Amino acid sequence: MSAVLDNHGHVAGHEDHHHQPHGWRRWLYATNHKDIGTLYLLFSFTMLMVGGLLAMLIRAELFQPGLQIVNPELFNQFTTMHGLIMVFGAIMPAFVGFANWMIPLQIGASDMAFARMNNFSFWLLVPAGIMLSASFFMPGGAPAGGWTLYAPLSAQMPMSLDAAIFALHIMGASSIMGAINIIVTILNMRAPGMTLMKMPIFCWSWLITAYLLIAVMPVFAGAITMTLTDRHFGTSFFNPAGGGDPVMYQHIFWFFGHPEVYIMILPAFGMISQIVPTFARKKLFGYTSMVYAIAAIAVLSMIVWAHHMFTTGMPVTGQLFFMYGTMLIAIPTGVKVFNWVATMWRGSMTFETPMLWAVGFIFVFTIGGFTGVIPAVVPIDTQIQDTYYIIAHFHYVLVAGSLFAIFGGFYYWSPKWSGLMYDETRGKIHFWWSIISFNIAFFPMHFLGLAGMPRRYADYPMQFADFNMIASIGAFLFGAAQLYFFFAVLLPMLRGKGEKAPQRPWEEAHGLEWEVPSPAPFHTFETPPKLDATATRIVA
């Protein structure tokens, strides 16, 4: 049966989705990029709730001095699993979900390049996420060596670490497949007339991120495989008794781990670069410099890994190299912040919920960037290494960075996904509740770290009590804000309640995704659209 197409390459009469399966088969066998994007986002939110529950237990234990609810071993399991679940289960899959939903729509492609591989890469995540989370119920409990799984501690963990390593391998394979899919889609499936330098900046951010993923995920796989063989097959990669070196694990891990930080923030930069021009009603300032800045950040991220290791006995020459390299990253990052502010400068700004999240992101992420320059300086880092200052810094970058951008992207694009407008008042409550409680939770941790409170400790002396209590109250409020988001914003949309969204819910939004109806039809751009000179509109 051949489809009748309208001028935009959609199936004419969107109610007649003859290709669209129904029921559980639609989701299990999904090859449509929109369905797979939805699955990724739902999985990510589920894992965010699991990781968030662990964070609440951590902060409940630290509410006051003394052991309150868990023993130190279980506390270390909570901190380890909180990190692993948030990084590999919540933040990364969320960005892949956005990529699946938006990249084909933004470049005028009918779907992702490898639709079945797309399905496979998602469904690998589900058993991996379950296996990772279920390690609490294995003999000896969950891994408790920190999310970095440092040797030699990882050699002493119970069998749950083997399950966690297997789960991380599966998640890594999923990431690599997703990255290959994104690269091929962007390079081969753009609509005629859309050159690389006319692509939306979100596509650029993901193209560069995908190359980073392919470069460094195998390095992580190597590190955890070497840990596995040390544990069970008699090798001594990281065991000094057999001639190994535990510091080598740190080098291999952070060669993956530092680009990984940027894998979790570059797509966020792309999303903020889409939202700010829309609500400032101006073109993005310095599009070309933004692209080069993303590329520069990606390259530099691979030569600064050992700034996590200044206290491991590194020679002074190495310390200087990694110190200057780390400071160098501030330049392209500063270019991006400058360009966002310049885009807003003298714009006709309005502050709908997506713009609030974007401005909140710029403000709080910049604080996180400044706090990152401080541990880049070796003598200072020697004092604050492994203290709560480091916890504060990377939560400012990852929560106020990645997570805030994800929420901004959700509010920005969800009308296109669902065909429904979210409740603006509830969206704004979610934003203000989140940003205020986030700062209450994490800002005091800078002072705790500067005063010398080490991280991953279940107990602490009395002088740290007041700031820890404030941080715990802020964390509970922040967790409650995400429950509010689920019940007040997300659930009504999933149930189909809300005002119908127009095709272009934001009057100044430019891009091909706003050229299709809301909700986006199951099949879009079945024939490549003809674009105008700016590659942002379809010519009939």
Disulfide bonds with the S-S distance in Angstrom:
none
